[in-house]
Amino acid sequence: MQRTVKSAFLFTLLAGAALLGPTPAAHAASHDGIWAVSIVTEKGGCDRGYRYQFRVANGHVSYDGNSGVNLEGTVAPDGATQVSIKFGNQGASGTGHLSAQSGAGVWHGIGSSGSCAGYWEATLLQHEAAK
């Protein structure tokens, strides 16, 4: 159970991973789709790594996993990303960049074992047309 909570927390913190202010659908469409993100902890007591899927649609990131997770973020037209996540009293933020097929960035936050930080890498699994 604790690993599931930590996993949901770190996924969302990076989910990917992607996001900075609302963007018009026409500009954000190049990032729309299903993405896989790998999250790696470099500092702190959080689990070493995680892998999750998330969706980008019209510049907004969503996660269909644990409903107790509050994920907010966007992808700018140029791919700049910023995301924040909250799960109970734990929280994190991530920044980076998505291109048409991949992305990368960094994250930091507070988990059940204290401060943690690391990097994330994302890969586009399936491109979706803007709706």
HELIX and SHEET records of a PDB file:
HELIX    1   1 GLN A    2  LEU A   14  1                                  13    
HELIX    2   2 ALA A   25  ALA A   28  1                                   4    
HELIX    3   3 ALA A   29  HIS A   31  5                                   3    
SHEET    1   A 8 HIS A  60  SER A  62  0                                        
SHEET    2   A 8 GLY A  49  ALA A  57 -1                                        
SHEET    3   A 8 GLY A  33  GLY A  44 -1                                        
SHEET    4   A 8 GLY A 114  HIS A 127 -1                                        
SHEET    5   A 8 SER A 102  GLY A 111 -1                                        
SHEET    6   A 8 GLN A  90  LEU A  98 -1                                        
SHEET    7   A 8 ALA A  80  PHE A  87 -1                                        
SHEET    8   A 8 ASN A  70  VAL A  75 -1                                        
END                                                                             
